[in-house]
Amino acid sequence: MTPVALLFLAVSMSADAFAASISKGAELSKPRFRHALGIGLVFGIIEAMTPVLGWVAGKASQQYVEAWDHWVAFTLLSIIGLHMMHEGLKKEEKVAHRKQTLWLLILTATATSLDAMAVGASLAFIDVNIITTSLAIGLATTVMASMGTLLGHKLGKYVGHWAELVGGVVLIGIGVMVVVEHTGIIH
């Protein structure tokens, strides 16, 4: 995976955390940088762990799907990308303000990182350094979730859905690149 593709992957994987952190920030009257960074770190750490878990599962099954692994990667990335785009297009419902607790934050971060686990599984089928990829995803998510929290009280729901739309398009693009590279369609 090229550094540019890695950057796009990391940013697209952080899109749902960015959208969720905007709503977290919208629930706060005036988030401080320290609080925003704490929220970003929770999202980033969980988002960095889940691709590794998916990668391990993917590696365990790799010998059974090696002949068509690029199609598996393409399919998983496309499904996740389409799901993200669908979520970005949905009309957002008004969310009641809830008390921010660490457990609720961890649950939200885990829910937004499930797609990263599936991406990790698909990355097991291509030549990728999962530690570098995972750290890039975690760092991008920490930055994006921290920014989303700080911006949330001003931007609210107006930006979150766009982040998911763009992230979905990028994931589908990476899936297409995997198929192109592995099938030799373009040399």
Secondary structure, 3 states (H helix, E strand, C coil): CCHHHHHHHHHHHCHHHHHHHHHHHHHCCCCCHHHHHHHHHHHHHHHHHHHHHHHHHHHHHHHHHHHHHHHHHHHHHHHHHHHHHHHHHCCCCCCCCCCCCHHHHHHHHHHHHHHHHHHHHHHCCCCCCHHHHHHHHHHHHHHHHHHHHHHHHHHHHHCHHHHHHHHHHHHHHHHHHHHHHHHCCCC
